[in-house]
Amino acid sequence: MSFRGNHQAKVDEKGRLKIPAEYLEELRQHGNQFYITSITGESALIYPMQVWKAIEEKLGKASSQNQAKRKFVMRTSYYGATVEMDGQSRVLLPPVLREAAQTKGEVDVLGGMDYLEVKNHTRVVDEIKNDPFTEEDFKTLEGLGI
């Protein structure tokens, strides 16, 4: 599974995101059900259900006292919802997340390899501008063989 690129989309007045056509074929190969969530509330992350279940399996192996696990689960539960794509290739973004991420109207849908990230366009541009790619970032990637 590999979602790539940035494609503009629209979130309608009811909070439904029309999935960009460029991602549809790949998404449909993984079913019609997705988990939409966030860790920070700054963007919506759309996981095919099989990818999200794999994350849950990994989390299930960690102690319930693990603080990072507890924070992750609380936040992804607070912002999260299981959704199904409708016949018009739309998914409903959870209201709490939609408000926090300011995902109304025109948005960017970014490929995150095994998930999609829906982000307010202004936030994308600001993040790129205010968090430049550094020498340390290049070294980290080099360490990964990239």
Phi, psi and omega in degrees: 000132180207103176268127184231157170085180178234128179227134179285146179211181181227138171258120184282178184297341178268000178089015180267130177264126173278114181294129178302140183305327183297339181257348190298313183301313180298316180298315183295335177293344184247022176095188187246001183247140185221157171249121179251127185203188176200158174260323185252344184084002182274343178205163177259130178254125182252112180253130167303144187303324180294327178290317180296320179297325177294323176295316179298322177299315178297317179296324181298338180279343180273152178300146176291348177270354179295117186294321179296319178298314182298316178296315180299311182295318180299313183291316180290334174284316180302313182273347194266159174200144172275130182227161173242143176284134180276180183294346179256020177063040178243150171234147180270119176283135180303135184304317181299317180289319180303318180291312182297319184275355181053047180259081176229143180071222183288131180223166172259137175244110186256137176284132179241033182074290181246014175208168174249145177243126180254123187220144173302130185303317180299321178295322179298309182298316179298318181296317178297318181290317188268351179231073186294156176287128188250171174300321178298320177299315179300318179295320177299315179295321178300320177297336176272359181083021182251000000 
